[in-house]
Amino acid sequence: MTARFTEAEVASFYASGDNVERCFGDLGGYLHWGYFPESVSSELTDLVRACERWNEYMLTRTQITSQSRVLDVGCGNGNTAIWLARQTGCEVVGIDISAGCIERCRQQSEEEPSLRLHFERGSATDLPFESGSFTHVWSQAALFHLADRPRGFQEIQRVLQENGIFVFDDLVMATESGSSTQQNLRDRLRSNAISNTREDIELLAQLGLVVLEKVDLSSHLKKSYEILLREGGSQLTPLAECAREVMAAIDRREMGWWFYQCQKISDRLPWIHDNKTTEELRKKYDAWAPIYDADLEKSWVMPTHAVHLLQEVCPDREIRILDAGAGTGKVGEALAKLGYKNITAFDLSEEMLEVARKKQVYTALYPANLEEPLTFCDREIFDAIAAIGVFTYGHASPAGLSNLLPLLKPGGIFIVTVRASNQPMQTAFEQLSWQLIRKQNYGFDNETFYVLAYKKIDLLD
């Protein structure tokens, strides 16, 4: 898509204080919108305080300390960069395409000689910094101006350290061929952003910037403009016109405001295996879901080995199968290709299940935690259960086996994968009421793995 505005045009817009005030009002130097949590009275009209509160919210998602080096992309007048340095003692480098903004930033920083601040004019699509030179990247209400959004994200990924945090909020114009009002808003705000949250998440993930949290702030954007309209005086001013158009566009879902917390993760496998809690694991899989299949397309061999073994011991294509920890449905896909039709899935991650649902290979899908009793179905209703990858890297504990076993019919087949080096898990398998009937091994990631087929013992026999 050809950019609607060049960087020079955006820079010229911000060079004029009149232009800025016509779109944003006088927010005491804060050129972003306010955050209004439910705990705050709906009658609150102090937008500057709401903007400060948004700074505070974003800071809680960063883990910035006095040892951090932060890049503020689109730093504007530098107020937020200065606030960050005051709050945390970190080093902040601000960059903006507007020479006027950078000059004001430098003037303000001279009044704060104890703070570690540096400001530089430059483009987010061609950052003048070495690769991996920042622990954090921060941006507020700026990236929608980018003439080349993918290039801007790529540059941010480049200058961020491995495991570094990227937080930003952004205005989103959701449709390419929007209404005349939407086109007018894009002109007013100098917006080049034509995207949606799904596209942004996939783009970021492809670059190694995994989205750990996303928040729809559109209602807060609307309230910000409601306050600007209420406090703007005459209803005929350009600011009032802009405010009314923004609120109407939000109601039509043509415009939104979103927040993203990202982490630079180049190698996702070690990252996904390093978890302290089930909730942490769920969030990671939610974040990985958009590109999980692409990441593992060539290397993930477990589903192939597992379904072939299941086919050997359960040739009847009409049996009822449970795909435990189904993820994005790779096992379900493989089973469907072999002609199995009655497959149920559950997984800890709802985002992974959403990807699996689109493959249309399951009769039902459920969000469920294997570490807790499974209540989405009756006991002893499945002829076979496949748990592929679930117990392999310690995502689930041996207790999870006890939650699965009651769902399997007496005489039913349980297919599971495990690392050869994971002796405690193999011992747990041996202690349950089933009989090992088949065992195969294969190599993956420089390790030996087993695919095991167990038959549940009918205690009445």
Helices and strands as residue ranges (DSSP letters): H 7-15, H 17-24, H 47-60, E 69-73, H 79-88, E 91-96, H 99-110, E 117-121, E 134-140, G 143-145, H 149-159, E 160-173, H 180-189, H 197-206, E 209-216, H 218-231, H 238-251, E 255-264, H 268-273, H 278-288, G 289-291, H 292-296, H 302-313, E 320-324, H 330-337, E 342-347, H 350-357, E 364-367, E 382-387, H 398-404, G 405-407, E 408-419, H 423-430, E 434-444, E 447-456
